[in-house]
Amino acid sequence: MDGLPNIITTQPSTRIYFPRDSGPSRRRKDDGKHVTTLGFGYVNEVGRHGFEREPFSFPVGTVIVRERRWSPSSDPDRLVVMIKREKSFNRKANGWEFLTINGAGTEILKREKDGKCLKCHASAAQNDFVFPMEQR
């Protein structure tokens, strides 16, 4: 895939809230204290039903986007994206491709099949490499 799929963060089909006790978190120092900020996640219509029961299972074409924000009122500085492709695309991760995109959604900064993304998501392999989340 050469281009970026159409990712709309202002009108998502499903907004996903990341509970503080599950999934990845970003930590930064704020006046000497560690502060966890998780941002929001979005899933396209193709993958929305993948969250309905555990273990999760997502069809090819699922796109999951997570905003990385340092505060609830800030704009995202990064978008992290998972795109579900055919299993043969990435057998180690059940077909998932991992991307890091700038906050505006205009430039792919990193694209990988393994590396740091897979290393972390491997702990959620039983849920199709996706961390449990809370839908609202």
CYANA upper distance limits for C-alpha pairs under 8 A (distance plus 0.5 A):
  4 LEU  CA    108 ILE  CA      8.47
  7 ILE  CA     65 VAL  CA      8.42
  7 ILE  CA    105 GLY  CA      8.25
  8 ILE  CA     12 PRO  CA      6.83
  9 THR  CA     42 TYR  CA      7.73
 12 PRO  CA     42 TYR  CA      6.51
 12 PRO  CA     43 VAL  CA      7.67
 12 PRO  CA     44 ASN  CA      7.71
 13 SER  CA     42 TYR  CA      7.79
 13 SER  CA     43 VAL  CA      7.23
 13 SER  CA     44 ASN  CA      6.48
 13 SER  CA     45 GLU  CA      6.61
 13 SER  CA     48 ARG  CA      8.44
 14 THR  CA     42 TYR  CA      6.21
 14 THR  CA     43 VAL  CA      6.32
 14 THR  CA     44 ASN  CA      7.66
 14 THR  CA     45 GLU  CA      8.25
 14 THR  CA     48 ARG  CA      7.41
 14 THR  CA    135 GLN  CA      7.89
 14 THR  CA    136 ARG  CA      8.07
 15 ARG  CA     40 PHE  CA      7.37
 15 ARG  CA     41 GLY  CA      6.36
 15 ARG  CA     42 TYR  CA      5.44
 15 ARG  CA     43 VAL  CA      7.68
 15 ARG  CA    135 GLN  CA      7.02
 15 ARG  CA    136 ARG  CA      6.89
 16 ILE  CA     40 PHE  CA      6.50
 16 ILE  CA     41 GLY  CA      5.24
 16 ILE  CA     42 TYR  CA      6.22
 16 ILE  CA     43 VAL  CA      8.22
 16 ILE  CA    133 MET  CA      7.04
 16 ILE  CA    134 GLU  CA      6.49
 16 ILE  CA    135 GLN  CA      5.30
 16 ILE  CA    136 ARG  CA      6.94
 17 TYR  CA     39 GLY  CA      8.25
 17 TYR  CA     40 PHE  CA      6.16
 17 TYR  CA     41 GLY  CA      6.97
 17 TYR  CA    133 MET  CA      6.76
 17 TYR  CA    134 GLU  CA      5.80
 17 TYR  CA    135 GLN  CA      6.58
 17 TYR  CA    136 ARG  CA      7.61
 18 PHE  CA     22 SER  CA      7.61
 18 PHE  CA     23 GLY  CA      7.58
 18 PHE  CA     38 LEU  CA      6.99
 18 PHE  CA     39 GLY  CA      8.05
 18 PHE  CA     40 PHE  CA      7.41
 18 PHE  CA     41 GLY  CA      7.98
 18 PHE  CA    132 PRO  CA      8.47
 18 PHE  CA    133 MET  CA      5.67
 18 PHE  CA    134 GLU  CA      6.67
 19 PRO  CA     23 GLY  CA      8.17
 19 PRO  CA    133 MET  CA      6.86
 19 PRO  CA    134 GLU  CA      7.07
 20 ARG  CA     25 SER  CA      8.41
 20 ARG  CA     38 LEU  CA      8.27
 22 SER  CA    131 PHE  CA      7.59
 22 SER  CA    132 PRO  CA      7.10
 22 SER  CA    133 MET  CA      7.85
 23 GLY  CA    131 PHE  CA      5.58
 23 GLY  CA    132 PRO  CA      7.11
 23 GLY  CA    133 MET  CA      8.06
 24 PRO  CA     38 LEU  CA      8.42
 24 PRO  CA    131 PHE  CA      8.36
 25 SER  CA     36 THR  CA      6.86
 25 SER  CA     37 THR  CA      7.18
 25 SER  CA     38 LEU  CA      6.17
 26 ARG  CA     36 THR  CA      6.25
 26 ARG  CA     37 THR  CA      6.42
 26 ARG  CA     38 LEU  CA      6.97
 26 ARG  CA     68 ARG  CA      8.35
 27 ARG  CA     34 HIS  CA      6.62
 27 ARG  CA     35 VAL  CA      6.15
 27 ARG  CA     36 THR  CA      5.40
 27 ARG  CA     37 THR  CA      7.33
 28 ARG  CA     34 HIS  CA      6.12
 28 ARG  CA     35 VAL  CA      6.23
 28 ARG  CA     36 THR  CA      7.53
 28 ARG  CA     70 TRP  CA      8.49
 29 LYS  CA     33 LYS  CA      5.97
 29 LYS  CA     34 HIS  CA      5.31
 29 LYS  CA     35 VAL  CA      6.90
 30 ASP  CA     34 HIS  CA      6.66
 30 ASP  CA     35 VAL  CA      6.97
 37 THR  CA     68 ARG  CA      8.30
 37 THR  CA     69 ARG  CA      7.00
 37 THR  CA     70 TRP  CA      6.30
 37 THR  CA     71 SER  CA      6.89
 37 THR  CA     72 PRO  CA      8.24
 38 LEU  CA     67 GLU  CA      8.32
 38 LEU  CA     68 ARG  CA      7.00
 38 LEU  CA     69 ARG  CA      7.26
 39 GLY  CA     66 ARG  CA      7.43
 39 GLY  CA     67 GLU  CA      5.72
 39 GLY  CA     68 ARG  CA      5.82
 39 GLY  CA     69 ARG  CA      5.76
 39 GLY  CA     70 TRP  CA      8.44
 39 GLY  CA     72 PRO  CA      7.56
 39 GLY  CA     76 PRO  CA      8.37
 40 PHE  CA     66 ARG  CA      6.25
 40 PHE  CA     67 GLU  CA      5.93
 40 PHE  CA     68 ARG  CA      8.16
 41 GLY  CA     64 ILE  CA      7.56
 41 GLY  CA     65 VAL  CA      5.88
 41 GLY  CA     66 ARG  CA      4.53
 41 GLY  CA     67 GLU  CA      6.58
 42 TYR  CA     64 ILE  CA      6.18
 42 TYR  CA     65 VAL  CA      5.57
 42 TYR  CA     66 ARG  CA      6.82
 43 VAL  CA     47 GLY  CA      6.67
 43 VAL  CA     48 ARG  CA      6.41
 43 VAL  CA     62 THR  CA      7.71
 43 VAL  CA     63 VAL  CA      6.19
 43 VAL  CA     64 ILE  CA      4.97
 43 VAL  CA     65 VAL  CA      6.83
 44 ASN  CA     48 ARG  CA      6.66
 44 ASN  CA     62 THR  CA      6.83
 44 ASN  CA     63 VAL  CA      6.13
 44 ASN  CA     64 ILE  CA      7.30
 45 GLU  CA     49 HIS  CA      8.39
 45 GLU  CA     62 THR  CA      8.27
 46 VAL  CA     59 PRO  CA      7.62
 46 VAL  CA     61 GLY  CA      6.86
 46 VAL  CA     62 THR  CA      5.86
 46 VAL  CA     63 VAL  CA      8.32
 47 GLY  CA     51 PHE  CA      8.31
 47 GLY  CA     58 PHE  CA      6.23
 47 GLY  CA     59 PRO  CA      6.87
 47 GLY  CA     61 GLY  CA      7.82
 47 GLY  CA     62 THR  CA      4.93
 47 GLY  CA     63 VAL  CA      7.25
 47 GLY  CA     64 ILE  CA      8.30
 48 ARG  CA     52 GLU  CA      8.39
 48 ARG  CA     62 THR  CA      8.48
 49 HIS  CA     58 PHE  CA      8.28
 50 GLY  CA     56 PHE  CA      6.03
 50 GLY  CA     57 SER  CA      5.67
 50 GLY  CA     58 PHE  CA      5.31
 50 GLY  CA     59 PRO  CA      8.05
 51 PHE  CA     56 PHE  CA      6.26
 51 PHE  CA     57 SER  CA      8.09
 52 GLU  CA     56 PHE  CA      7.95
 54 GLU  CA    127 ASN  CA      7.22
 55 PRO  CA    126 GLN  CA      6.81
 55 PRO  CA    127 ASN  CA      5.28
 55 PRO  CA    128 ASP  CA      7.96
 56 PHE  CA    126 GLN  CA      8.20
 56 PHE  CA    127 ASN  CA      5.00
 56 PHE  CA    128 ASP  CA      6.26
 56 PHE  CA    130 VAL  CA      7.99
 57 SER  CA    127 ASN  CA      7.18
 57 SER  CA    128 ASP  CA      6.10
 58 PHE  CA     62 THR  CA      6.95
 58 PHE  CA     84 LYS  CA      7.88
 58 PHE  CA    128 ASP  CA      7.51
 59 PRO  CA     84 LYS  CA      7.46
 60 VAL  CA     84 LYS  CA      5.47
 60 VAL  CA     85 ARG  CA      5.53
 60 VAL  CA     86 GLU  CA      6.59
 61 GLY  CA     83 ILE  CA      7.24
 61 GLY  CA     84 LYS  CA      5.91
 61 GLY  CA     85 ARG  CA      6.74
 62 THR  CA     82 MET  CA      8.45
 62 THR  CA     83 ILE  CA      6.35
 62 THR  CA     84 LYS  CA      5.67
 62 THR  CA     85 ARG  CA      8.49
 63 VAL  CA     81 VAL  CA      7.49
 63 VAL  CA     82 MET  CA      6.25
 63 VAL  CA     83 ILE  CA      5.17
 63 VAL  CA     84 LYS  CA      7.04
 64 ILE  CA     81 VAL  CA      6.12
 64 ILE  CA     82 MET  CA      5.68
 64 ILE  CA     83 ILE  CA      7.13
 65 VAL  CA     79 LEU  CA      6.96
 65 VAL  CA     80 VAL  CA      6.23
 65 VAL  CA     81 VAL  CA      4.99
 65 VAL  CA     82 MET  CA      7.10
 66 ARG  CA     79 LEU  CA      6.09
 66 ARG  CA     80 VAL  CA      5.71
 66 ARG  CA     81 VAL  CA      6.90
 67 GLU  CA     76 PRO  CA      6.04
 67 GLU  CA     77 ASP  CA      8.19
 67 GLU  CA     78 ARG  CA      6.67
 67 GLU  CA     79 LEU  CA      5.20
 67 GLU  CA     80 VAL  CA      7.06
 67 GLU  CA    103 GLY  CA      8.23
 68 ARG  CA     76 PRO  CA      5.78
 68 ARG  CA     77 ASP  CA      6.53
 68 ARG  CA     78 ARG  CA      5.73
 68 ARG  CA     79 LEU  CA      6.47
 68 ARG  CA     80 VAL  CA      7.96
 69 ARG  CA     74 SER  CA      6.71
 69 ARG  CA     75 ASP  CA      6.94
 69 ARG  CA     76 PRO  CA      5.18
 69 ARG  CA     77 ASP  CA      6.62
 69 ARG  CA     78 ARG  CA      8.01
 70 TRP  CA     74 SER  CA      7.13
 70 TRP  CA     76 PRO  CA      8.23
 70 TRP  CA     77 ASP  CA      8.48
 75 ASP  CA    103 GLY  CA      7.85
 76 PRO  CA    103 GLY  CA      5.43
 76 PRO  CA    104 ALA  CA      8.15
 77 ASP  CA    102 ASN  CA      6.87
 77 ASP  CA    103 GLY  CA      4.74
 77 ASP  CA    104 ALA  CA      8.23
 78 ARG  CA    100 THR  CA      7.34
 78 ARG  CA    101 ILE  CA      6.23
 78 ARG  CA    102 ASN  CA      5.22
 78 ARG  CA    103 GLY  CA      4.64
 78 ARG  CA    104 ALA  CA      8.31
 79 LEU  CA    100 THR  CA      6.35
 79 LEU  CA    101 ILE  CA      5.51
 79 LEU  CA    102 ASN  CA      6.63
 79 LEU  CA    103 GLY  CA      6.18
 79 LEU  CA    105 GLY  CA      7.51
 80 VAL  CA     98 PHE  CA      7.92
 80 VAL  CA     99 LEU  CA      6.26
 80 VAL  CA    100 THR  CA      5.12
 80 VAL  CA    101 ILE  CA      6.72
 81 VAL  CA     98 PHE  CA      6.28
 81 VAL  CA     99 LEU  CA      5.48
 81 VAL  CA    100 THR  CA      6.78
 81 VAL  CA    101 ILE  CA      8.09
 82 MET  CA     96 TRP  CA      6.76
 82 MET  CA     97 GLU  CA      6.08
 82 MET  CA     98 PHE  CA      5.26
 82 MET  CA     99 LEU  CA      6.89
 83 ILE  CA     96 TRP  CA      6.08
 83 ILE  CA     97 GLU  CA      5.67
 83 ILE  CA     98 PHE  CA      7.16
 84 LYS  CA     95 GLY  CA      6.15
 84 LYS  CA     96 TRP  CA      5.05
 84 LYS  CA     97 GLU  CA      6.95
 85 ARG  CA     89 PHE  CA      6.78
 85 ARG  CA     90 ASN  CA      8.44
 85 ARG  CA     95 GLY  CA      5.35
 85 ARG  CA     96 TRP  CA      6.36
 85 ARG  CA     97 GLU  CA      7.68
 86 GLU  CA     90 ASN  CA      8.20
 86 GLU  CA     94 ASN  CA      8.35
 86 GLU  CA     95 GLY  CA      5.66
 87 LYS  CA     91 ARG  CA      5.98
 87 LYS  CA     93 ALA  CA      8.41
 87 LYS  CA     94 ASN  CA      5.51
 87 LYS  CA     95 GLY  CA      4.38
 87 LYS  CA     96 TRP  CA      8.18
 88 SER  CA     94 ASN  CA      8.41
 88 SER  CA     95 GLY  CA      6.79
 89 PHE  CA     95 GLY  CA      5.78
 89 PHE  CA     96 TRP  CA      8.15
 90 ASN  CA     94 ASN  CA      6.61
 90 ASN  CA     95 GLY  CA      4.93
 90 ASN  CA     96 TRP  CA      6.75
 90 ASN  CA     97 GLU  CA      7.77
 90 ASN  CA    113 LYS  CA      6.72
 91 ARG  CA     95 GLY  CA      6.32
 92 LYS  CA    114 ASP  CA      8.14
 93 ALA  CA     97 GLU  CA      8.48
 93 ALA  CA    113 LYS  CA      7.93
 93 ALA  CA    114 ASP  CA      8.13
 93 ALA  CA    118 LEU  CA      7.39
 93 ALA  CA    122 ALA  CA      8.08
 93 ALA  CA    125 ALA  CA      8.26
 93 ALA  CA    128 ASP  CA      8.47
 93 ALA  CA    129 PHE  CA      7.40
 94 ASN  CA    128 ASP  CA      7.51
 94 ASN  CA    129 PHE  CA      8.38
 96 TRP  CA    113 LYS  CA      7.47
 97 GLU  CA    111 ARG  CA      7.87
 97 GLU  CA    112 GLU  CA      6.67
 97 GLU  CA    113 LYS  CA      5.68
 98 PHE  CA    111 ARG  CA      6.35
 98 PHE  CA    112 GLU  CA      5.81
 98 PHE  CA    113 LYS  CA      6.60
 98 PHE  CA    114 ASP  CA      8.33
 98 PHE  CA    117 CYS  CA      7.12
 98 PHE  CA    118 LEU  CA      8.45
 99 LEU  CA    108 ILE  CA      7.45
 99 LEU  CA    109 LEU  CA      8.00
 99 LEU  CA    110 LYS  CA      6.05
 99 LEU  CA    111 ARG  CA      4.95
 99 LEU  CA    112 GLU  CA      6.89
100 THR  CA    108 ILE  CA      6.57
100 THR  CA    109 LEU  CA      5.92
100 THR  CA    110 LYS  CA      5.51
100 THR  CA    111 ARG  CA      7.01
101 ILE  CA    105 GLY  CA      6.33
101 ILE  CA    106 THR  CA      7.69
101 ILE  CA    107 GLU  CA      6.11
101 ILE  CA    108 ILE  CA      4.94
101 ILE  CA    109 LEU  CA      5.72
101 ILE  CA    110 LYS  CA      7.52
102 ASN  CA    106 THR  CA      6.94
102 ASN  CA    107 GLU  CA      6.10
102 ASN  CA    108 ILE  CA      7.10
102 ASN  CA    109 LEU  CA      7.07
112 GLU  CA    117 CYS  CA      8.30
113 LYS  CA    118 LEU  CA      7.56
114 ASP  CA    118 LEU  CA      5.12
114 ASP  CA    119 LYS  CA      7.45
115 GLY  CA    119 LYS  CA      6.62
116 LYS  CA    120 CYS  CA      6.80
117 CYS  CA    121 HIS  CA      6.62
118 LEU  CA    122 ALA  CA      6.14
119 LYS  CA    123 SER  CA      8.18
121 HIS  CA    125 ALA  CA      7.25
121 HIS  CA    129 PHE  CA      5.69
121 HIS  CA    130 VAL  CA      7.17
121 HIS  CA    131 PHE  CA      7.96
122 ALA  CA    129 PHE  CA      6.51
123 SER  CA    129 PHE  CA      7.83
124 ALA  CA    128 ASP  CA      7.27
124 ALA  CA    129 PHE  CA      5.07
124 ALA  CA    130 VAL  CA      6.25
124 ALA  CA    131 PHE  CA      6.27
125 ALA  CA    129 PHE  CA      4.76
125 ALA  CA    130 VAL  CA      7.81
127 ASN  CA    131 PHE  CA      7.49
127 ASN  CA    132 PRO  CA      8.31
